[in-house]
Amino acid sequence: MMTLTTINTLRTKLEAARFAAAREGRSLKVALVPTMGYLHEGHASLLRKARAENDLVVLSIFVNPIQFGPGEDFERYPRNPEQDLALAEKEGVDLVFLPEVEEMYPAPTRTQIKVSGLTELLCGASRPGHFDGVTTVVGKLLHIVGPDRAYFGQKDAQQVAVITQMVQDLNWNVEIVPCPIVREQDGLALSSRNVYLSTEERQAALVLSRNLLEVQAGSQAEEVLTASTLREQLRKNISLEPLAVIDYVEVVSFPGLEPLGPEERVDDQGQDGDILVAVAVKFGSTRLIDNVILTKKVNV
């Protein structure tokens, strides 16, 4: 395997355009795995799936400033490009797109992509404008690289739903591939932001996965719960952890992200799609998200 060098690390849109031109007519399937870097095993799982399903794998590493709000952690977001390139080489990545902010945004951004209806709730309610930044940068990356498939982790299930809707609405010829959440052995969902947690905060954060996985197990055991009861139970159980400051606990349809009514059962056969049970909770200064998806039962 070739060692990653500046030769196969793309830093400009022009280099990416040349890459796209070079593959024309060769019937090669290209995958894009968009990330903000500080890669971990969750990202590696995306790369492995992309590698197994495509001829070429492109990894993008870009901390996107326009998806961060005032006072958020853009400047201190963890970065380690050398470590990222080593992981990319290990996972057989063909090309890394590693642009600077000035390359992606050479002038103030006057055009943004907005997906209405899916971005005003959950994380969008507490981070206004966040998803406009996400969809805009993902749209730019899809246009620059021109992949056949793009891979996203299900940990940010709202992001998956929003990007899938954007691609469908704009008739872009790319398949959005969601991939399962990867967790530590103790259940904590992998996140680049986990590095912010103190030892005590990290232990406290296990309250999220512990309760969500219990919800999932209860659903599989056909435990009957209304959406209201489930929300209240989750909120109460998470609140028992003194370090947990809840942003939201929500139960919505997936991928439609429609809130379930208080008396709707989470096993309701009439639901449109599956059910997303999602939480966002702060531990100290670190805001973590996690979720489980309850698959709708089908009568046979």
MOHUWO-V564417 format. One record per helix or strand of 3 or more residues. SS is the DSSP state (a for helix, b for strand). FROM is the first residue (numbers start at 1). LEN is the number of residues. Records with the same first field share a line. If there is no record, write none. Layout:
SS->FROM-LEN ; FROM-LEN
This chain:
a->6-3 ; 13-10 ; 41-13 ; 65-3 ; 81-10 ; 101-4 ; 123-4 ; 130-16 ; 154-16 ; 192-5 ; 199-22 ; 227-13
b->30-6 ; 56-6 ; 95-3 ; 149-5 ; 175-5 ; 244-11 ; 274-10 ; 286-9
